[in-house]
């Protein structure tokens, strides 16, 4: 007798077999991580939020760091406004000084940010972050922009003190948004500079020493306290290479309405932040060894 033909497989059976094989493949081979330009900003924001969560546990740093800019405005600003020692083109000196103190307080927060990443290395946190699929540039950028958000808190304190002292500032929302961008970009650069130094020196003590050595020269070699025109020639050259000068110029033009070169200022700040992220990212692996 001829053998009976086999029953044809139904579509549902084929689907079930395929589904079962697909599930088995997922168990044996992990899914590929998501890639693409849309994923990177999300990871940067996630890392930034992780950094900012630390403020919920300890806000002491923000309070203590607000003291120094307040003293600069109250003591230095009020005194030099009375003696008219620095030519500011008709602008009261305390008005001229306020944007420089905003930039200074932001830099002082960011320039020691590398100490935190060394602490994370010592605690084993950095190693765990590096084994995640998050790119190193996203880790660095998240930390850098978190430093920018912390600096914004300091900027609000300085602006409030300046307003109480009678500094004539604009309250235009678009200009204030520009102030936010300038503060964040400048702080991101100095945070990346600190993390780059951390990747070179590898210890907190060395980083603290270098940070203290370069902080005041960066501040005094900028236009934060006095116009570039009254500096000696060699210091004018240094000031033009200092990103802090462009940050102060942008803040002064936005807050006071003085003449500024906003397109150049923002171009320099964006380029400096991008180069800082690239440099710190390239040394992150060395720091974690």
SERO-4910 file (N, C-alpha, C, O; in steps of 0.05 Angstrom, whole numbers):
BEGIN
 pado doro    nc1    nc2    nc3   cac1   cac2   cac3    cc1    cc2    cc3    oc1    oc2    oc3
  Unk    A     17    -24      0      0      0      0     18     25      0     39     26     12
  Unk    A      8     45    -14     24     70    -15     22     84     12      1     84     25
  Unk    A     44     97     20     45    110     46     28    135     46     28    150     26
  Unk    A     13    139     67     -5    163     69     11    188     70     32    190     83
  Unk    A      3    208     55     18    234     55     17    247     82     -3    246     96
  Unk    A     39    260     89     41    273    115     23    298    115     20    312     95
  Unk    A     12    303    137     -5    326    140     11    352    137     32    354    150
  Unk    A      1    371    122     16    396    119     17    411    145     -2    412    160
  Unk    A     40    425    150     43    441    174     26    466    172     27    480    151
  Unk    A     12    471    192     -5    495    192     13    520    196     35    519    206
  Unk    A      1    543    189     16    568    192     21    575    221     42    586    228
  Unk    A      2    567    239      6    573    267     29    557    278     44    566    296
  Unk    A     32    532    268     54    515    278     81    527    269    100    528    284
  Unk    A     82    536    244    107    549    234    113    574    250    136    579    257
  Unk    A     92    589    256     97    614    272    107    607    299    125    621    310
  Unk    A     96    586    312    104    579    339    133    569    339    149    576    357
  Unk    A    140    554    318    168    544    316    187    568    313    208    569    326
  Unk    A    180    586    295    197    609    290    199    626    315    221    636    322
  Unk    A    177    630    329    177    646    354    195    633    375    210    646    389
  Unk    A    192    607    377    208    592    397    238    595    390    254    598    408
  Unk    A    245    592    365    273    595    357    283    623    362    306    627    370
  Unk    A    265    643    358    273    671    363    279    676    392    298    690    399
  Unk    A    262    664    409    266    667    438    292    653    447    306    663    464
  Unk    A    297    630    435    322    616    442    346    632    433    366    633    447
  Unk    A    344    645    410    366    662    401    371    685    420    394    693    425
  Unk    A    350    696    431    353    718    450    366    709    475    381    724    488
  Unk    A    362    684    483    374    673    507    404    668    502    421    671    520
  Unk    A    410    659    478    438    652    472    455    676    464    478    677    471
  Unk    A    443    694    449    457    717    439    444    742    450    421    747    444
  Unk    A    458    759    465    445    783    476    439    803    454    453    804    434
  Unk    A    417    818    457    410    837    436    431    859    433    445    866    453
  Unk    A    434    868    409    454    889    405    445    915    418    421    922    417
  Unk    A    463    930    430    455    956    443    446    976    422    455    976    399
  Unk    A    428    993    430    418   1013    412    441   1033    405    457   1040    422
  Unk    A    441   1040    380    461   1059    371    447   1081    356    423   1080    351
  Unk    A    463   1100    348    452   1122    332    454   1149    347    459   1149    371
  Unk    A    451   1170    333    455   1197    344    433   1203    365    438   1221    382
  Unk    A    409   1190    363    388   1197    382    394   1185    410    385   1196    430
  Unk    A    410   1164    411    416   1151    437    436   1167    453    433   1169    478
  Unk    A    455   1180    441    476   1194    455    465   1217    472    473   1218    496
  Unk    A    448   1234    462    438   1255    480    423   1244    504    424   1255    526
  Unk    A    408   1222    500    393   1210    522    412   1201    544    407   1204    568
  Unk    A    435   1189    536    454   1179    556    469   1203    569    476   1201    593
  Unk    A    474   1224    554    486   1248    567    468   1259    588    476   1266    610
  Unk    A    442   1261    582    422   1272    601    420   1253    625    419   1262    648
  Unk    A    421   1227    620    419   1208    643    443   1211    661    440   1211    686
  Unk    A    467   1213    650    491   1217    667    490   1243    682    499   1245    705
  Unk    A    480   1264    669    478   1290    682    458   1288    706    464   1299    727
  Unk    A    436   1274    702    417   1271    724    429   1255    747    423   1261    771
  Unk    A    445   1235    741    458   1219    762    476   1237    778    476   1235    803
  Unk    A    491   1255    765    509   1273    779    493   1293    797    501   1298    820
  Unk    A    471   1303    787    455   1322    801    441   1310    825    434   1324    844
  Unk    A    436   1284    824    423   1271    847    440   1273    872    429   1272    894
  Unk    A    466   1276    869    484   1279    892    478   1304    908    484   1305    932
  Unk    A    467   1324    895    460   1349    910    438   1344    931    437   1359    950
  Unk    A    422   1324    927    401   1319    946    412   1310    973    399   1313    993
  Unk    A    436   1298    972    447   1287    997    465   1308   1011    468   1306   1036
  Unk    A    477   1326    996    495   1345   1009    495   1371    993    507   1373    971
  Unk    A    483   1392   1004    482   1418    991    502   1437   1003    502   1461    996
  Unk    A    519   1428   1021    537   1445   1035    556   1460   1016    562   1484   1020
  Unk    A    565   1446    995    584   1458    977    573   1482    963    586   1502    960
  Unk    A    547   1481    956    534   1503    942    533   1527    961    537   1550    952
  Unk    A    526   1523    986    524   1545   1005    551   1558   1010    554   1582   1010
  Unk    A    571   1541   1015    598   1552   1022    610   1566    998    624   1587   1002
  Unk    A    606   1556    974    618   1569    951    604   1595    943    615   1611    927
  Unk    A    581   1600    954    567   1625    948    579   1648    964    573   1671    958
  Unk    A    595   1642    985    606   1663   1002    627   1679    986    626   1704    988
  Unk    A    645   1666    972    667   1680    959    657   1700    938    665   1723    939
  Unk    A    639   1693    919    629   1713    900    615   1736    914    616   1759    905
  Unk    A    601   1730    936    587   1752    951    608   1772    962    603   1796    961
  Unk    A    630   1762    972    651   1779    983    664   1796    960    670   1819    965
  Unk    A    668   1784    937    680   1799    914    662   1823    907    672   1845    903
  Unk    A    636   1818    906    618   1840    899    616   1861    922    617   1885    917
  Unk    A    613   1851    946    609   1870    969    634   1886    976    632   1909    982
  Unk    A    657   1873    975    681   1886    984    696   1898    960    700   1923    959
  Unk    A    705   1882    942    721   1891    919    704   1910    901    713   1931    894
  Unk    A    680   1901    895    663   1917    876    656   1944    888    659   1964    874
  Unk    A    646   1944    913    638   1970    925    662   1989    929    659   2013    924
  Unk    A    685   1978    936    709   1995    941    718   2007    915    723   2032    914
  Unk    A    722   1991    894    733   2002    869    712   2019    854    720   2035    837
  Unk    A    687   2016    860    667   2034    849    671   2062    860    667   2082    845
  Unk    A    678   2065    885    682   2091    897    707   2105    888    708   2129    886
  Unk    A    729   2090    884    754   2103    878    759   2107    848    777   2121    840
  Unk    A    742   2096    831    743   2100    802    771   2094    791    782   2109    775
  Unk    A    783   2072    800    810   2066    793    812   2052    766    833   2053    753
  Unk    A    791   2039    757    792   2023    732    773   2034    712    749   2037    718
  Unk    A    783   2042    688    765   2053    668    746   2032    656    755   2012    646
  Unk    A    720   2037    657    701   2018    647    682   2030    626    661   2019    621
  Unk    A    690   2053    615    674   2065    594    647   2076    603    627   2074    589
  Unk    A    646   2087    627    621   2099    637    603   2080    652    584   2089    664
  Unk    A    610   2054    652    594   2035    667    604   2034    696    628   2032    701
  Unk    A    586   2036    716    595   2033    744    611   2007    747    604   1987    736
  Unk    A    632   2009    763    650   1986    765    636   1961    776    642   1939    767
  Unk    A    618   1965    795    605   1941    806    587   1928    785    584   1903    785
  Unk    A    576   1944    767    561   1932    744    580   1917    726    574   1895    717
  Unk    A    603   1930    721    622   1917    703    633   1891    715    638   1872    701
  Unk    A    635   1890    742    647   1867    755    628   1844    757    637   1821    756
  Unk    A    602   1849    760    583   1827    765    584   1804    746    586   1781    754
  Unk    A    584   1808    719    587   1786    701    613   1770    704    614   1746    701
  Unk    A    635   1785    710    660   1771    715    659   1753    740    672   1732    740
  Unk    A    645   1761    760    643   1745    784    625   1721    779    629   1699    790
  Unk    A    605   1724    762    588   1700    754    606   1680    741    605   1656    748
  Unk    A    622   1688    722    641   1670    708    661   1658    727    668   1635    725
  Unk    A    671   1675    745    691   1665    764    680   1643    783    692   1623    787
  Unk    A    656   1648    793    644   1628    811    638   1602    796    641   1580    808
  Unk    A    630   1604    771    625   1580    755    651   1565    750    652   1540    752
  Unk    A    672   1579    745    698   1566    740    708   1553    765    719   1531    764
  Unk    A    705   1566    788    715   1554    813    701   1528    820    713   1511    833
  Unk    A    676   1526    813    661   1501    817    672   1479    799    676   1456    808
  Unk    A    676   1486    773    683   1466    753    712   1457    754    718   1434    747
  Unk    A    730   1475    762    759   1469    759    768   1447    777    789   1435    772
  Unk    A    753   1440    798    761   1418    816    743   1394    812    741   1376    829
  Unk    A    728   1393    789    710   1371    784    724   1344    780    713   1323    784
  Unk    A    749   1346    772    764   1321    768    769   1306    794    773   1281    793
  Unk    A    768   1319    817    771   1305    843    748   1285    846    753   1263    857
  Unk    A    725   1292    837    702   1274    840    706   1248    823    699   1226    832
  Unk    A    717   1251    799    721   1228    782    743   1210    793    743   1186    789
  Unk    A    763   1222    806    784   1206    819    772   1191    843    779   1168    847
  Unk    A    754   1204    857    741   1190    880    724   1167    869    724   1145    881
  Unk    A    711   1171    846    695   1149    835    713   1126    826    706   1103    828
  Unk    A    737   1133    816    756   1112    809    764   1096    833    765   1071    833
  Unk    A    770   1110    855    779   1096    880    757   1079    892    762   1059    904
  Unk    A    732   1088    889    709   1073    900    699   1051    881    681   1036    889
  Unk    A    711   1048    857    703   1027    839    679   1034    821    670   1017    806
  Unk    A    669   1058    824    645   1066    809    652   1071    779    637   1063    762
  Unk    A    676   1082    774    683   1089    747    687   1063    730    679   1063    707
  Unk    A    698   1043    742    701   1017    727    674   1006    719    671    996    696
  Unk    A    654   1008    736    628    998    730    615   1015    708    600   1004    691
  Unk    A    620   1040    708    608   1057    687    621   1051    660    608   1053    639
  Unk    A    647   1045    660    661   1040    634    653   1014    621    656   1011    597
  Unk    A    642    995    636    634    970    624    606    971    613    596    952    600
  Unk    A    592    993    617    565    996    606    568   1004    576    590   1013    568
  Unk    A    547   1001    560    549   1009    532    550   1039    527    552   1048    504
  Unk    A    548   1055    548    549   1084    545    576   1093    536    596   1086    548
  Unk    A    578   1109    514    604   1118    505    618   1136    526    605   1149    542
  Unk    A    644   1135    525    660   1151    544    654   1181    541    654   1196    560
  Unk    A    650   1189    516    644   1218    512    618   1225    526    615   1248    535
  Unk    A    598   1207    527    573   1213    540    577   1214    570    565   1231    584
  Unk    A    594   1197    581    600   1198    610    613   1225    617    605   1238    637
  Unk    A    632   1234    601    646   1259    607    627   1283    603    626   1301    619
  Unk    A    612   1282    581    593   1304    575    572   1307    597    565   1329    605
  Unk    A    562   1284    607    542   1285    628    553   1298    653    540   1315    666
  Unk    A    578   1291    661    590   1303    684    596   1333    679    593   1349    697
  Unk    A    605   1339    655    611   1367    649    587   1385    650    588   1407    661
  Unk    A    565   1376    639    541   1393    639    527   1393    666    513   1412    673
  Unk    A    532   1372    682    523   1373    710    538   1395    725    526   1409    741
  Unk    A    564   1398    720    579   1420    731    567   1447    722    566   1466    738
  Unk    A    558   1448    697    545   1473    688    519   1479    702    514   1503    708
  Unk    A    503   1459    709    479   1463    723    485   1473    752    471   1491    762
  Unk    A    505   1461    765    513   1471    791    522   1500    790    517   1516    808
  Unk    A    536   1506    768    546   1534    765    523   1553    762    524   1576    770
  Unk    A    501   1544    749    477   1561    746    466   1569    773    456   1591    777
  Unk    A    467   1551    792    457   1557    819    473   1580    831    462   1598    843
  Unk    A    500   1578    828    517   1600    837    511   1626    822    512   1647    834
  Unk    A    506   1624    796    500   1648    780    475   1662    790    474   1686    791
  Unk    A    455   1646    798    430   1658    809    436   1673    835    425   1694    839
  Unk    A    453   1661    851    461   1675    877    474   1701    871    468   1722    883
  Unk    A    494   1701    852    508   1726    846    490   1747    834    492   1770    840
  Unk    A    472   1738    816    453   1757    804    435   1769    825    429   1793    824
  Unk    A    426   1753    844    409   1763    865    424   1784    882    413   1805    889
  Unk    A    449   1778    889    465   1797    905    470   1823    889    468   1845    900
  Unk    A    476   1819    863    481   1843    847    456   1860    844    458   1885    844
  Unk    A    433   1848    842    408   1863    840    403   1878    866    394   1901    866
  Unk    A    409   1866    889    406   1880    915    425   1904    918    419   1923    931
  Unk    A    448   1902    905    468   1924    905    462   1945    885    477   1965    883
  Unk    A    441   1942    869    433   1962    850    445   1960    823    445   1979    807
  Unk    A    456   1936    816    468   1932    789    446   1932    768    426   1918    771
  Unk    A    449   1948    748    429   1951    727    432   1929    707    449   1931    688
  Unk    A    417   1907    710    418   1884    692    392   1881    677    371   1891    686
  Unk    A    393   1868    654    369   1863    639    354   1839    650    367   1821    662
  Unk    A    328   1839    646    312   1815    654    297   1804    630    277   1790    633
  Unk    A    308   1810    606    297   1799    582    300   1768    582    322   1759    585
  Unk    A    278   1753    578    280   1724    580    300   1712    560    314   1693    566
  Unk    A    300   1723    535    319   1712    515    348   1717    523    365   1700    519
  Unk    A    353   1741    534    380   1746    543    388   1729    566    411   1719    568
  Unk    A    370   1724    584    375   1707    607    380   1678    598    397   1664    609
  Unk    A    366   1670    577    371   1643    566    399   1642    554    413   1622    557
  Unk    A    408   1664    541    435   1665    531    456   1663    554    477   1652    551
  Unk    A    449   1676    577    467   1674    601    469   1645    610    491   1636    616
  Unk    A    446   1631    610    447   1603    618    465   1587    600    481   1571    610
  Unk    A    463   1591    574    480   1575    555    509   1582    559    526   1564    559
  Unk    A    516   1608    563    544   1616    566    555   1604    592    578   1594    592
  Unk    A    540   1604    614    549   1593    639    554   1563    637    574   1553    646
  Unk    A    535   1549    624    538   1520    622    561   1512    604    576   1494    611
  Unk    A    564   1526    582    586   1519    564    614   1525    576    632   1509    575
  Unk    A    616   1548    590    641   1554    602    648   1535    625    671   1526    627
  Unk    A    628   1528    641    632   1509    663    639   1481    652    656   1467    663
  Unk    A    626   1473    630    632   1447    618    661   1446    609    674   1425    613
  Unk    A    672   1468    598    700   1467    589    718   1464    613    736   1448    613
  Unk    A    714   1480    634    732   1479    657    729   1452    672    749   1443    684
  Unk    A    706   1441    673    703   1414    684    718   1393    668    731   1376    680
  Unk    A    717   1395    642    732   1377    625    762   1381    628    778   1362    627
  Unk    A    770   1406    631    798   1412    636    807   1399    662    829   1387    663
  Unk    A    791   1400    682    798   1387    708    799   1357    705    817   1344    715
  Unk    A    780   1345    690    780   1316    686    803   1307    668    814   1285    671
  Unk    A    812   1324    650    835   1318    633    860   1318    651    877   1300    648
  Unk    A    863   1338    668    886   1338    686    885   1314    705    906   1302    711
  Unk    A    861   1306    713    859   1282    730    868   1257    716    881   1240    728
  Unk    A    863   1256    690    872   1233    674    902   1232    670    913   1212    664
  Unk    A    915   1255    675    944   1257    672    958   1252    699    977   1236    700
  Unk    A    949   1265    720    963   1264    746    953   1240    763    969   1230    779
  Unk    A    928   1231    759    917   1207    771    912   1208    801    901   1189    812
  Unk    A    920   1229    815    916   1230    844    903   1256    852    906   1276    838
  Unk    A    887   1255    874    873   1279    883    892   1301    893    887   1324    887
  Unk    A    913   1293    906    931   1314    917    944   1330    895    946   1354    896
  Unk    A    954   1316    874    966   1330    851    946   1348    837    951   1370    829
  Unk    A    922   1337    833    901   1353    820    894   1377    836    890   1399    825
  Unk    A    891   1375    862    885   1398    879    907   1419    876    901   1443    875
  Unk    A    932   1411    876    954   1430    874    954   1444    847    957   1469    846
  Unk    A    950   1429    825    949   1442    799    925   1460    796    927   1482    785
  Unk    A    902   1451    807    878   1467    805    881   1494    819    873   1514    809
  Unk    A    893   1493    843    898   1518    857    919   1536    843    917   1560    845
  Unk    A    937   1523    829    958   1538    815    948   1553    790    958   1574    783
  Unk    A    927   1541    777    918   1553    752    893   1570    755    886   1585    737
  Unk    A    879   1567    777    853   1581    780    856   1611    779    843   1624    763
  Unk    A    872   1622    797    875   1651    798    888   1663    773    880   1684    764
  Unk    A    909   1650    762    920   1660    736    899   1661    714    898   1680    698
  Unk    A    882   1641    712    861   1641    692    841   1665    697    832   1678    678
  Unk    A    836   1670    722    817   1691    729    829   1719    723    817   1736    711
  Unk    A    854   1723    733    867   1749    729    875   1754    700    878   1777    691
  Unk    A    880   1733    685    888   1735    656    863   1735    639    863   1724    617
  Unk    A    842   1747    648    817   1750    633    807   1778    636    819   1794    650
  Unk    A    784   1784    624    772   1810    626    751   1812    648    734   1829    647
  Unk    A    753   1794    668    733   1793    689    735   1817    707    715   1827    717
  Unk    A    760   1827    713    764   1849    732    769   1876    718    763   1897    730
  Unk    A    780   1875    694    788   1900    681    788   1896    651    789   1873    641
  Unk    A    786   1917    635    785   1914    606    811   1904    595    833   1908    606
  Unk    A    810   1890    573    833   1879    560    852   1902    550    876   1898    549
  Unk    A    840   1924    543    856   1946    532    877   1957    551    897   1968    542
  Unk    A    872   1955    577    892   1966    596    913   1946    604    931   1952    620
  Unk    A    911   1922    594    931   1901    600    957   1906    584    956   1918    563
  Unk    A    980   1896    594   1004   1896    578   1000   1878    554    983   1860    554
  Unk    A   1016   1881    533   1013   1867    508   1013   1837    511    996   1823    500
  Unk    A   1032   1826    527   1034   1797    530   1009   1786    544   1000   1763    539
  Unk    A    998   1802    563    974   1792    578    950   1794    560    931   1778    563
  Unk    A    949   1813    542    927   1814    523    926   1789    506    905   1778    500
  Unk    A    950   1779    498    951   1755    482    941   1731    498    926   1714    487
  Unk    A    949   1729    523    940   1707    540    910   1709    544    896   1688    543
  Unk    A    899   1733    547    871   1737    551    855   1728    527    833   1716    530
  Unk    A    865   1732    503    851   1724    479    851   1694    475    835   1683    461
  Unk    A    870   1680    489    870   1650    488    855   1638    511    852   1613    512
  Unk    A    845   1654    529    831   1644    553    801   1643    548    789   1664    544
  Unk    A    789   1619    549    760   1617    544    744   1633    564    721   1641    558
  Unk    A    755   1638    588    740   1653    608    734   1682    598    713   1693    605
  Unk    A    752   1693    582    748   1720    572    724   1721    554    708   1740    554
  Unk    A    720   1700    538    697   1700    519    671   1695    535    650   1706    527
  Unk    A    672   1679    556    649   1676    572    640   1702    586    617   1709    587
  Unk    A    660   1716    597    654   1742    610    644   1762    590    625   1777    596
  Unk    A    655   1763    566    646   1781    546    617   1776    538    602   1795    535
  Unk    A    610   1751    536    582   1744    529    563   1752    552    542   1763    547
  Unk    A    571   1746    577    554   1752    600    551   1782    603    529   1792    609
  Unk    A    572   1797    598    571   1826    601    553   1838    580    537   1856    585
  Unk    A    555   1828    555    538   1839    534    509   1832    538    491   1848    532
  Unk    A    503   1808    549    476   1799    552    463   1813    577    440   1822    575
  Unk    A    477   1814    599    466   1825    623    466   1855    624    446   1867    634
  Unk    A    486   1868    614    489   1897    616    483   1912    590    478   1936    590
  Unk    A    482   1897    568    477   1910    542    500   1925    531    497   1941    513
  Unk    A    524   1919    541    549   1932    530    556   1918    504    546   1897    497
  Unk    A    575   1931    490    584   1919    465    598   1892    470    615   1890    487
  Unk    A    590   1872    454    601   1846    457    602   1833    430    590   1842    410
  Unk    A    617   1811    428    620   1796    403    608   1768    408    622   1748    410
  Unk    A    581   1767    409    567   1743    418    572   1719    399    576   1697    409
  Unk    A    573   1724    373    577   1701    355    605   1689    360    607   1665    361
  Unk    A    625   1706    363    652   1696    368    653   1683    396    665   1662    399
  Unk    A    640   1695    415    641   1685    443    629   1657    444    641   1639    455
  Unk    A    606   1653    432    593   1627    433    608   1606    416    610   1583    424
  Unk    A    620   1615    394    635   1597    377    659   1586    393    665   1562    392
  Unk    A    673   1604    407    696   1595    423    688   1577    446    701   1557    451
  Unk    A    666   1584    459    657   1567    482    648   1539    473    654   1519    486
  Unk    A    634   1538    450    626   1511    440    650   1495    432    652   1471    438
  Unk    A    669   1508    417    693   1494    409    710   1484    433    720   1462    433
  Unk    A    712   1502    453    727   1494    477    714   1471    492    728   1453    500
  Unk    A    688   1472    494    674   1450    508    677   1424    493    681   1403    505
  Unk    A    675   1425    466    678   1400    450    706   1389    452    709   1365    455
  Unk    A    726   1406    450    754   1397    453    759   1386    481    773   1366    484
  Unk    A    747   1399    501    750   1389    528    738   1361    532    750   1344    545
  Unk    A    715   1357    521    702   1331    523    719   1310    509    722   1287    519
  Unk    A    729   1316    485    746   1297    470    771   1290    486    779   1267    487
  Unk    A    784   1311    497    809   1306    512    804   1289    537    819   1270    542
  Unk    A    784   1296    553    778   1281    577    769   1253    571    777   1234    585
  Unk    A    754   1249    549    745   1222    542    769   1204    534    769   1180    540
  Unk    A    789   1216    521    812   1200    512    829   1191    536    843   1171    533
  Unk    A    828   1205    558    844   1198    581    828   1183    603    839   1175    623
  Unk    A    802   1178    598    786   1165    618    794   1137    623    794   1127    646
  Unk    A    802   1122    602    812   1095    606    837   1094    622    840   1075    638
  Unk    A    855   1113    618    880   1113    634    874   1118    663    887   1107    681
  Unk    A    854   1134    669    847   1140    696    835   1116    710    839   1112    734
  Unk    A    822   1098    695    809   1075    708    827   1051    711    819   1032    724
  Unk    A    851   1052    701    869   1029    704    878   1025    733    893   1006    738
***
